[in-house]
Amino acid sequence: MSGAVGFSVSVEIKNPGILAEIQERLADLRPAFEAIIPEWVSINEQKFGMGRGAEIGGVEVDDGVYWQPLTERYRLQKHPNGPPKRKTKAGEYPDWLMVRTGALMTALTDPDTIFQAVTAQDAVFGSPLDPDLAAIVGYQWVRRQAVFLGTADKNMVRRIIGDYLNMGPDFESIRMSKGLAAVAQKAEAEQMDMDFTNTTQDSSWGE
């Protein structure tokens, strides 16, 4: 499987008097992981948005993650009738890195179209279920990596796991109904250090 992100999380609570309910939540992080995946694909949508109009200059989509511009050969293949217009006609493609028909972007911005494997302590996800689109992810890997756990993703993971430990399995509905600022925070869960053991399965393919 090319282009899958996997991570396990270890959380250190510095207060030895941690509540038993938080200990139970630490033993099973699945509710948090299941909330992380939809937000991960939402962040992917923002990254794809950065690629719009960037075929010539390329774009940095996350800290240290740079989508290189199209090669001249592929740009001429993608736009045989000259530079793309602001409004594309049928049969024309937009000036948009990683987007031609839009199928790959759709596959990586819809949680129902990516591989997912979640356990109590680990989560692996990311590669499109469609084998042809998964192959494109692998082909693009060197020049334009689209599946990874970047800075924005890690901050989101920390926030969700912190909310889960603070509020329990209903943390999402609590956030929606009361707002995070109105929810009393447990000091024990706030004083946590989170370490990521994350792996991104690389591919031997390149452009």
C-alpha positions in Angstrom: 0.0 0.0 0.0 1.6 3.3 -1.0 1.0 6.6 0.7 -0.4 5.5 4.1 0.2 7.5 7.3 0.4 5.5 10.5 0.9 6.8 14.0 0.7 5.7 17.6 0.5 8.1 20.5 2.0 8.0 23.9 0.6 10.4 26.5 2.4 11.2 29.7 0.2 12.7 32.5 2.4 14.4 35.1 -0.2 14.3 37.9 -0.1 10.9 39.6 -3.6 11.4 40.9 -5.1 11.2 37.4 -8.8 10.3 37.4 -9.8 6.7 36.7 -12.0 7.8 33.8 -9.1 9.5 32.0 -7.0 6.3 32.5 -9.8 4.4 30.8 -9.8 6.9 27.9 -6.1 6.5 27.5 -6.6 2.8 27.2 -8.9 3.2 24.2 -8.2 6.2 21.9 -10.5 5.0 19.1 -13.1 7.7 19.5 -10.4 10.3 19.1 -8.8 8.5 16.2 -12.2 8.2 14.4 -12.6 12.0 14.8 -9.1 12.7 13.5 -9.6 11.1 10.1 -12.4 13.4 8.9 -10.4 16.5 10.0 -7.3 15.1 8.3 -9.1 15.0 5.0 -10.4 18.5 5.6 -6.9 19.7 6.0 -6.0 17.9 2.8 -8.7 20.0 1.1 -6.9 23.1 2.2 -3.6 21.8 0.9 -5.1 21.0 -2.5 -6.4 24.5 -2.6 -2.9 25.9 -2.2 -2.0 24.1 -5.5 -4.4 26.2 -7.5 -2.5 28.3 -10.0 0.8 26.9 -8.9 1.8 24.7 -11.8 4.7 27.0 -12.9 6.0 28.1 -9.5 5.1 25.2 -7.2 3.9 25.7 -3.6 4.8 24.8 0.0 1.7 23.0 1.4 3.1 22.4 4.8 6.3 23.1 6.8 9.0 21.6 4.6 6.6 19.9 2.2 6.9 21.4 -1.2 4.9 20.5 -4.3 7.3 21.0 -7.2 6.0 22.7 -10.4 5.0 20.7 -13.4 7.7 19.7 -15.8 7.6 21.6 -19.1 6.8 18.3 -20.9 3.8 17.5 -18.7 2.5 21.1 -18.7 2.4 21.1 -22.5 0.6 17.7 -22.4 -1.9 19.0 -19.9 -2.5 22.3 -21.7 -1.9 21.6 -25.5 -3.9 24.6 -26.5 -1.8 27.1 -24.5 -1.9 28.4 -20.9 -5.2 27.6 -19.1 -7.9 30.3 -19.2 -9.6 31.5 -16.0 -12.7 29.6 -17.0 -11.9 26.2 -18.6 -14.0 24.7 -21.4 -14.9 21.1 -21.8 -11.8 19.0 -22.4 -9.5 21.7 -20.9 -7.7 21.3 -17.5 -7.1 24.0 -14.9 -3.8 25.4 -13.7 -3.8 23.3 -10.6 -1.1 21.1 -9.1 -2.2 17.6 -8.4 -5.6 18.2 -10.1 -6.4 17.1 -13.6 -9.9 15.5 -13.5 -10.2 16.1 -9.8 -10.6 12.4 -8.9 -7.4 12.3 -6.8 -8.4 15.4 -4.9 -11.8 14.0 -4.2 -10.3 10.7 -3.0 -8.1 12.4 -0.5 -10.7 14.8 0.8 -13.4 12.3 1.5 -13.0 10.0 4.5 -15.1 7.3 2.9 -12.6 6.9 0.0 -9.4 6.4 1.9 -7.9 3.3 3.7 -8.5 3.2 7.5 -7.3 0.9 10.2 -7.9 2.0 13.7 -7.1 0.2 17.0 -7.2 1.3 20.6 -3.7 2.7 20.4 -2.9 3.0 16.7 -4.3 4.6 13.5 -3.3 4.0 9.9 -5.0 5.8 7.1 -4.5 7.8 3.9 -4.0 5.8 0.8 -7.0 6.0 -1.6 -9.1 2.8 -1.8 -9.2 3.1 -5.5 -6.0 1.3 -6.7 -5.5 3.5 -9.7 -5.6 6.6 -7.5 -3.4 5.0 -5.0 -0.9 4.3 -7.8 -1.0 8.1 -8.7 -0.1 8.9 -5.1 2.9 6.6 -5.3 3.9 8.0 -8.7 3.9 11.6 -7.4 5.6 10.8 -4.2 9.1 12.3 -4.8 7.9 15.6 -6.4 4.5 16.1 -4.7 3.9 14.1 -1.6 0.1 14.2 -0.8 -0.2 11.8 2.1 1.7 12.8 5.3 1.3 13.9 8.8 2.4 17.5 8.8 2.5 20.3 11.3 -1.1 21.3 10.9 -2.1 17.6 11.2 -0.2 17.0 14.4 -1.6 20.1 16.0 -5.1 18.9 15.1 -4.3 15.4 16.6 -3.1 17.0 19.8 -6.2 19.1 20.1 -8.6 16.2 19.4 -6.9 13.8 21.8 -6.7 16.5 24.5 -10.5 17.2 24.0 -11.2 13.5 24.2 -9.3 13.1 27.5 -10.8 16.2 29.0 -14.4 15.6 27.9 -14.9 11.9 27.1 -16.5 10.2 24.1 -19.0 13.0 23.6 -16.3 15.6 23.2 -17.4 16.7 19.7 -21.0 17.3 20.7 -19.9 19.1 23.8 -17.7 21.4 21.8 -20.5 22.1 19.4 -23.2 22.8 22.0 -21.2 24.8 24.5 -18.0 25.9 22.8 -14.5 25.0 24.0 -14.1 28.1 26.1 -17.2 27.3 28.1 -16.0 23.8 29.0 -14.2 23.4 32.3 -10.7 22.0 31.6 -9.2 19.3 33.8 -5.7 20.4 34.9 -4.6 16.8 34.9 -5.2 16.3 31.2 -3.9 19.7 30.3 -0.5 18.8 31.7 0.3 16.1 29.2 3.1 15.5 26.8 2.3 13.8 23.6 4.8 11.9 21.5 4.2 10.7 18.0 5.5 7.5 16.6 4.5 8.1 13.0 5.5 6.4 9.8 4.7 7.3 6.3 5.0 4.3 4.0 7.1 5.6 1.1 7.0 4.4 -2.5 9.8 3.6 -4.8 8.0 5.3 -7.7 8.9 8.8 -8.9 7.9 11.1 -11.7 
